[in-house]
Amino acid sequence: MIRILHIFPSSAIGGSELCALETINALNNTTRHKNYAVFPDYGPMQKKGENEFTKSIILHYDWWVASKPWSLLLKIKMVFGFFRSAQQLKKKI
């Protein structure tokens, strides 16, 4: 069985989140696999899709995409935060 990890940028109901949920719905209708969803916090999107996911995981991760320039130190801190979150996620799946 294939396991698919979907990492949502937020727990709000927005365009990218709805697009991801639509993709998950299509996958559920055509193939047999397990969908895991990761959200940075509890919210309406996590609730809306809970019947579509094999497991919904709440795991804080730093926002790493931005239009403003960030300092090198902040970028390094965020990369370490990403690896820390990835290790926590590995334990949960």
C-alpha positions as CSV (number, residue, x, y, z in Angstrom):
1,M,0.0,0.0,0.0
2,I,1.3,3.4,-0.9
3,R,1.5,6.1,1.8
4,I,1.2,9.7,0.7
5,L,2.1,12.6,2.9
6,H,0.3,15.9,2.3
7,I,1.9,18.9,4.1
8,F,-0.5,21.8,4.2
9,P,0.8,25.4,4.4
10,S,-1.9,26.4,6.9
11,S,-5.0,25.1,8.7
12,A,-7.2,27.8,7.2
13,I,-9.5,27.2,4.2
14,G,-7.7,28.9,1.4
15,G,-6.9,28.2,-2.3
16,S,-3.9,25.9,-1.9
17,E,-5.6,24.0,0.9
18,L,-8.8,23.4,-1.1
19,C,-6.7,22.4,-4.1
20,A,-4.9,19.8,-2.0
21,L,-8.2,18.5,-0.6
22,E,-9.6,18.2,-4.1
23,T,-6.5,16.2,-5.1
24,I,-6.9,13.9,-2.1
25,N,-10.6,13.3,-2.9
26,A,-9.6,12.4,-6.5
27,L,-6.9,10.0,-5.3
28,N,-9.4,8.4,-2.8
29,N,-11.8,7.7,-5.7
30,T,-9.3,6.2,-8.0
31,T,-6.5,4.4,-6.1
32,R,-6.0,2.5,-2.9
33,H,-3.5,4.1,-0.5
34,K,-3.2,5.9,2.8
35,N,-3.3,9.7,3.0
36,Y,-1.5,11.4,5.8
37,A,-2.1,15.1,6.3
38,V,0.2,17.5,8.3
39,F,-1.1,20.8,9.5
40,P,0.8,23.5,11.5
41,D,-2.1,23.9,13.9
42,Y,-5.7,22.9,14.5
43,G,-8.2,24.8,12.2
44,P,-11.1,24.6,9.8
45,M,-9.3,22.8,7.0
46,Q,-8.0,20.1,9.3
47,K,-11.6,19.5,10.4
48,K,-13.1,19.7,6.9
49,G,-10.8,17.0,5.6
50,E,-10.6,14.6,8.6
51,N,-12.8,12.0,6.8
52,E,-10.4,12.0,3.8
53,F,-7.2,11.4,5.7
54,T,-5.9,8.2,7.2
55,K,-4.3,10.3,9.9
56,S,-4.2,14.0,10.5
57,I,-1.1,15.2,12.3
58,I,-0.6,18.6,14.0
59,L,3.0,19.5,13.9
60,H,4.3,23.1,14.2
61,Y,6.7,24.0,11.5
62,D,8.1,27.4,10.6
63,W,7.0,29.4,7.6
64,W,10.0,29.4,5.3
65,V,8.7,31.1,2.2
66,A,8.4,34.9,2.3
67,S,8.6,37.9,-0.1
68,K,10.9,39.9,2.2
69,P,14.6,39.2,2.5
70,W,15.6,37.4,5.7
71,S,19.0,37.4,7.4
72,L,21.3,34.5,7.0
73,L,21.0,33.7,10.7
74,L,17.2,33.5,10.6
75,K,17.4,31.3,7.5
76,I,19.8,28.9,9.3
77,K,17.5,28.8,12.3
78,M,14.6,27.9,10.1
79,V,16.5,25.1,8.3
80,F,17.2,23.6,11.7
81,G,13.6,24.0,12.6
82,F,12.6,22.2,9.4
83,F,14.9,19.2,10.3
84,R,13.5,19.1,13.8
85,S,10.0,19.0,12.5
86,A,10.9,16.3,10.0
87,Q,12.3,14.1,12.8
88,Q,9.1,14.6,14.8
89,L,7.0,13.7,11.8
90,K,9.1,10.6,11.1
91,K,8.2,9.3,14.6
92,K,4.5,9.9,14.1
93,I,4.1,8.1,10.7
